[in-house]
Amino acid sequence: MLATKGYAAMAAKEPLQPFSFERREVGPRDVLITITHCGICHSDIHQARNEWGISLFPMVPGHEIVGTIARVGTEVTAFKVGDRAGIGCFVDSCRSCTACREGLEQYCDGGTVWTYSAQDKGGRLTQGGYSTQIVVDENYVLRIPASLSLAGAAPLLCAGITTYSPLRQWGVGRYHKLAVVGLGGLGHMAVKLAKAMGTDVTVLSTSEKKREDAQRLGATNFAVTSDPQTFTKLQGYFHYILDTVSAPHDYNVYLNLLKTDGTMILVGAPETPTTVEAFSLIFKRRRLAGSLIGGIKETQAMLDFCARHQIESDIELIPIQQVNEAYERVLKGDVRYRFVIDMASMK
């Protein structure tokens, strides 16, 4: 077993603290990655505080993992020592169901093995990237293009693919009008990616302070949702809405901003249910959909797309010792736009 250092939540709502644990030995098809950076996702906070009721403890969060390969198994063919590599939200799947065969491992019928707060096929608790190293089967490892910085690429493994996948799935592109609800970790990536796809992007935010950033990131328009007139002026305006907000809010007022046959896609996950009125959908034949990250093939395509268009996440780099402060700042919206942990600080 491989002795590993990290930071963990020992129980729900407890502050994260230093934690020593063991990774499995490198198997024939495994790679060992020395973690250099790990992004902080809002879902890390939901999980560490058991707000979804599915958390397993002790928990080392983190599923926006990048680093370099330190060791490869005897049967590994896709990677070599020294390669830049990444791990996203999952580290295994059944590999035989229809979803897995189609490259949709995130929807695995046999059970996706999440990067942390899950059990692997051997019954061991998975632990995430707020740690010094990780061992993963090569089939679930991603290649980080050389033109991307490791720190700026880390959030692409969740925030990037979470927004890229629905844009591709629904064919959002040129001649479409897209609203991005919320300009946070997910929202700022959605704006960058959609802009690169040639889409007319409007940011809908509760804060007028986000206007300048929205324009800098590539949005064509900006509207403040705290102004009731916004929902009157923009009624029936958009082909698509990508809702990135993880706090409870009224879906119905946003659905009414869609054109006939428009689609609103949820990627944010509020901790409490939201009522959807039938007439918000029935009139104008609108659709309300959801999307969950992407498979390995699509995630690699996203990384390569970002490399071609020089897209990285806007980050604030922090030492691991500031992780609890960073959690509180995320909840206050006080980050532009993703915290990334410098794992060198573990030393």
Secondary structure, DSSP 8 states (H G I E B T S, - for coil): -EEEEEEEBSSTT---EEEEEEE----TTEEEEEEEEEE--HHHHHHHTTTTS---SSB-----EEEEEEEE-TT--S--TT-EEEE-SEEE--SSSHHHHTT-GGG-TT--EESSSSB-TTS-B---SSBSEEEEEGGG-EE--TTS-HHHHGGGGTHHHHHHHHHHHTT--TT-EEEEE--SHHHHHHHHHHHHTT-EEEEEES-GGGHHHHHHHT-SEEEETTSTHHHHHTTT-EEEEEE---S---HHHHHTTEEEEEEEEE----SS-----HHHHHGGG-EEEE-----HHHHHHHHHHHHHHT----EEEEEGGGHHHHHHHHHTT-SSSEEEEEGGGG-
